[in-house]
Amino acid sequence: MARMNMVQAINSGLDVMLGRDQRVVVFGEDVGYFGGVFRCTDGLQRKHGEHRVLDTPISEGGIVAAAIGMGVNGLRPVAEIQFADYIYPAFDQIVSELARLRYRTAGEFSAPVTIRTPCGGGIRGGQTHSQSPEGVFTHVCGIKVVMPSNPYDAKGLLISCIEDEDPVVFFEPKRLYNGPFDGDPHKPAVPWSTHPKGEVPDGHYTVPIGKAEIVRAGSEVTVLTYGTMVHVAEAAVKLAQADAEIIDVRSMVPLDTDTLCTSVCKTGRCVIVHEATRFSGFGAELSATVQEECFWHLEAPIARVTGWDTPYPHAFEWDYFPGPQRIVAAIQSVMEAR
Amino acid sequence: MRQSRLHVPHPPARPGEKPDFSYVRISPAGAVARPDTRVPAVEIEALGTEMVRVLDEQGHAVGPWNPHLEPQDLQVALRHMLLTRLFDDRMQRMQRQGRISFYMKSTGEEAVAVAQAMALQPGDMLFPSYRTQGLFIVRGKSLVDLMCQCLSNTHDMCRGRQMPIMYHSAASNIFSISGNLATQFPQAVGWAMAAAIKGEDHIAAAWIGEGSSAEADFHHAMTFAAVYQAPVILNVVNNQWAISSFQGFAGGERRTFAQRGPGYGIPGVRVDGNDFLAVYAVTQWAAERARASGGPTLIELVTYRAAAHSTSDDPSRYRPKEEWQAWPLGDPIQRLKEHLIRLGEWSEDRHKGLEKELDAHVTACWKEAVTYGTLTEGPSLDPLTMFEDVFHEMPPNLRHQREELRRLMQERAGAAGAASGALEVAGEG
C-alpha cells in the first residue's frame, strides 16, 4: 500500500499493465518523454521504452484511428486525449469505427482500446478545458464509459479497462488529480494523503466496470453522482444534515441499475448531481431509469443539480459550478416535498 | 475595383458535351525511371507527376518497371479481374431484380485491387474501400460468402447488420469495409505501427478514393505514417469521379494526388491504374521499401469509374455517356488480355472460354447463395441476434431489450397463428 494522489494512481496503473502485458502501449500528445501535461505518464517511457510509450502528433483523430489499427493487430492501446474538450476530432473514429467494429464484423474484428481523457472544470480552464462530455459517449452503443472519483478507483478501474475486451472511454476528473475537492474553491486544498481512498496498492488489482459504489449509507434520500461531484455531494449532505445515501455511479456504461434503484426504492427520494450540462445530460438517463424502476416508491419528484446549459464560462466558474449551495437546496426541496 | 472571386471547379465535359481528358498527364510506357527502393523521398519527387506505365499501345511490356511476371501469373490475374467484373455484373442485375438492396461495381478499375493484392504477401493486412472487391477475390474469399453478405441471409458474415458490399475477412487478413469514408486510412497506419512495435515484417495497405482524400483522416494517416515511418502503403484510387463530383473537387486541379506525398516526406508514386503490370510493379516497390524500414509510400492509381457510383446513382445526369470510351488509359482487362495474346500465351477463344467458365461459376455461386435465404424470402436470420456483438458480453440493458423483442415476436407469431386459425374456421363454415 502507498499513499497516492490520482495522478500517481493512474501512473501506477499504466506502469503495472505495461509491466504485466507486452501488448499494452501508451501514447498521446506530450505523453512520452515529457510524461504528460498532468504528469500521468511521468517516467513510463524511460522505464518501458519509446516503442511502448510514445509521443504523438497533435491529431486526436489520428491517435484514436492508430489505436484502432493497433488494437486490431493484437495490441492493447491506451490512448490519451489531453483534454476531453479536444476529443471531438476523434469523434467519428470513436463512434463510427471503434464502437461498431465488433458489431459490424459479427465479432471477427475488435479493438480493445482505452481512451483516457481529463474532464471537468474548477481549474480556471474556461470552455475549452473544463467540459464534461461523458453523456455524449454514453449515447453511443458499443463503447463503455467510466469516471472514477478517487485514486483507488482510478487505478483499479483503469486496469479493468485495459484488460477489458471492449473499448472504454475513461474520464479523469482533473480537479480531483491532487485532492478531493468539496466544492469550495476558497478553502485550502486538501491532499489525497488524508483520504482513505488515497491508500492504493502498489501492484495489480481491479475495480470492476459496471459497479456503482455506496459512498455513504443513508435512509432519507439517495444522491446519484460521479466524478468530482461525489466529494461536493458529501460536503453538501453534511451541510444539509440529511441522512443521505450517496452513490458514486463510477460506470455509466454499463450502468449498475440494481444498486442505484435499490437505494432509491429504499429512500423514496432522489437527487442527481453532475457537473455536465443539464439538457440531455447523463442525469436525464439516470432520472428516467429511476422513474421507470422506482416510481411507486418515490415520495417526491426527482431533482437534478447540474452545470447550467451554457458553455463553461471562464470568469464565472463558481457561478456555473453546481456547488454545495445548489445541492443542499435540491436535497431540502426533495425532503420537503410530500 | 478588383475583388476576390471564388473558383468553383467544373469538369471538362457535362452530359451532351464531348469527353475531354486532356487534363490527364500521361507518360509514355517505359519512360519513367525506377529508383532503388532505398532512395529518400526527397530525391524522387518526379514520381508524383509522371505516370508509371509498363504496357505500351501494342501490348508489349516495356521499361524498368516491368515486373517480369510468369505468363501463368498473368493468366491468374486475368482470371481474377474477369471474375471480379462478372461478379459485379451479376450483382448489379440482382439488385435491379430486387434480390439485393444495393450494389457498387468496380468496372474499369479491376487492375487496382487485383494487381495490388497479388503483389502483397498473404500476411499483409489490407484495409479496403468499397470498390476493392478484387482484394477478396484474389485472397480466395468465396463468391458465395460475398453474395451471402449482400443478401443479408443466414450465411451473412455480418449477420444482417451491414448494407451490401461491406465485407471483411479476418482469415484472409482483410479488414472490414466502413461506410464512413477514409477512416481506414489512419487505422492501417496504426496496424502497421503495431507490426513494427511487435517486430513483425508484415505491412499494411489501405485504399481510398481521390474524393475522400479530402477527409481529415487522409491527413492523419499521412502524418502518422511519415512521423513513425510506418510500414504501410497508402493508395488513392483516382477514378475521376466521387459520385457526381469530379476530381477537381478533391483538389486535383492544382496538383496530382501523388504529389501530396512529398509534402509529408513520403514518396508519392503516380501509376497507370489500368495497367496491371505497372500497378503490380509499383506496389511491389512500395512493399519492398516498407519491409526494409524504408517507411510508407503514397500511390495514386489513375483510373476511371466506368460504372455508376452505386445502384442508387445515375451518372448520365452529370457526365457524358461516352466518357469511358474516350478514357485514354483503356480497359485493364482488355489491355492484359492483349498483352497475353502478344506473348502467345492467350487467345480470343481461350478468353471466351474463360468468360463462359467464370460466368457459369458465378451462376452456380448465386444459386447456392440464395438457398441460404435472401432479404425477403427463404431461411432468415434470427432478429434476436441483433443484440449480440455490441459488447463482448451482453450487458443487462441489452438482455432486457432482447427479451422485450422476443415477447413481441411471440405475440406476432401468436396473432398470426390465431388469424390463420380464424380463417380455417371460416372456411369450414
Chai-1 contact restraints between the chains, C-beta under 6 A:
chainA,res_idxA,chainB,res_idxB,connection_type,confidence,min_distance_angstrom,max_distance_angstrom,comment,restraint_id
A,H51,B,I197,contact,1.0,0.0,6.0,A-B,restraint_1
A,P57,B,T223,contact,1.0,0.0,6.0,A-B,restraint_2
A,P57,B,V227,contact,1.0,0.0,6.0,A-B,restraint_3
A,S59,B,H220,contact,1.0,0.0,6.0,A-B,restraint_4
A,S59,B,T223,contact,1.0,0.0,6.0,A-B,restraint_5
A,G61,B,A216,contact,1.0,0.0,6.0,A-B,restraint_6
A,G61,B,H220,contact,1.0,0.0,6.0,A-B,restraint_7
A,G62,B,P186,contact,1.0,0.0,6.0,A-B,restraint_8
A,G62,B,H220,contact,1.0,0.0,6.0,A-B,restraint_9
A,G62,B,F224,contact,1.0,0.0,6.0,A-B,restraint_10
A,A65,B,P186,contact,1.0,0.0,6.0,A-B,restraint_11
A,A65,B,Q187,contact,1.0,0.0,6.0,A-B,restraint_12
A,A65,B,H220,contact,1.0,0.0,6.0,A-B,restraint_13
A,A66,B,V189,contact,1.0,0.0,6.0,A-B,restraint_14
A,A66,B,G190,contact,1.0,0.0,6.0,A-B,restraint_15
A,A66,B,F224,contact,1.0,0.0,6.0,A-B,restraint_16
A,I68,B,Q187,contact,1.0,0.0,6.0,A-B,restraint_17
A,G69,B,Q187,contact,1.0,0.0,6.0,A-B,restraint_18
A,G69,B,G190,contact,1.0,0.0,6.0,A-B,restraint_19
A,G69,B,W191,contact,1.0,0.0,6.0,A-B,restraint_20
A,M70,B,G190,contact,1.0,0.0,6.0,A-B,restraint_21
A,M70,B,A194,contact,1.0,0.0,6.0,A-B,restraint_22
A,V72,B,W191,contact,1.0,0.0,6.0,A-B,restraint_23
A,N73,B,W191,contact,1.0,0.0,6.0,A-B,restraint_24
A,N73,B,A194,contact,1.0,0.0,6.0,A-B,restraint_25
A,L75,B,A194,contact,1.0,0.0,6.0,A-B,restraint_26
A,S96,B,N180,contact,1.0,0.0,6.0,A-B,restraint_27
A,E97,B,T183,contact,1.0,0.0,6.0,A-B,restraint_28
A,R102,B,D389,contact,1.0,0.0,6.0,A-B,restraint_29
A,Y103,B,D389,contact,1.0,0.0,6.0,A-B,restraint_30
A,Y103,B,V390,contact,1.0,0.0,6.0,A-B,restraint_31
A,R104,B,R161,contact,1.0,0.0,6.0,A-B,restraint_32
A,R104,B,Q162,contact,1.0,0.0,6.0,A-B,restraint_33
A,R104,B,S176,contact,1.0,0.0,6.0,A-B,restraint_34
A,T105,B,H168,contact,1.0,0.0,6.0,A-B,restraint_35
A,T105,B,S176,contact,1.0,0.0,6.0,A-B,restraint_36
A,A106,B,C158,contact,1.0,0.0,6.0,A-B,restraint_37
A,A106,B,R159,contact,1.0,0.0,6.0,A-B,restraint_38
A,A106,B,D389,contact,1.0,0.0,6.0,A-B,restraint_39
A,G107,B,D389,contact,1.0,0.0,6.0,A-B,restraint_40
A,E108,B,H168,contact,1.0,0.0,6.0,A-B,restraint_41
A,E108,B,A170,contact,1.0,0.0,6.0,A-B,restraint_42
A,F109,B,S176,contact,1.0,0.0,6.0,A-B,restraint_43
A,C141,B,V390,contact,1.0,0.0,6.0,A-B,restraint_44
A,G142,B,V390,contact,1.0,0.0,6.0,A-B,restraint_45
A,E165,B,H392,contact,1.0,0.0,6.0,A-B,restraint_46
A,D166,B,F391,contact,1.0,0.0,6.0,A-B,restraint_47
A,D166,B,H392,contact,1.0,0.0,6.0,A-B,restraint_48
A,P254,B,P395,contact,1.0,0.0,6.0,A-B,restraint_49
